[in-house]
Amino acid sequence: MLTDWIAHFITKRCYLVLVKSRQMDEKEKKERLKLQKRFGEHLIKLRKAEDITPAELARRCFMERSNIARLETGRTNPSLFVLKKLAAGLGVEMDELLQGFR
């Protein structure tokens, strides 16, 4: 009887932890997507300020045009290495690339 109660308690506790972690994952996912979208909009603004096309930015960064498209639409999260390449392609420092991004 006591072992059944303990098993039930542990099962219920594990289920609640799983549900709560899944909710956190969804919340974090939405926040990450919103952040990626804002970065993409900022990247477009910087690119247009330089008066260059996405293809020209890709060429300057030694990247594929499709990668630039994914960044600008917020479908991908840039790594530090990609941020460095973008800054070089836009002719700005990395801190300038991220400064206006909020």
Summary of the structure (lengths in Angstrom):
residues: 102
radius of gyration: 21.5
end to end distance: 56.9
largest distance: 74.5
contacts: 245
relative contact order: 0.11
helix: 79%
strand: 0%
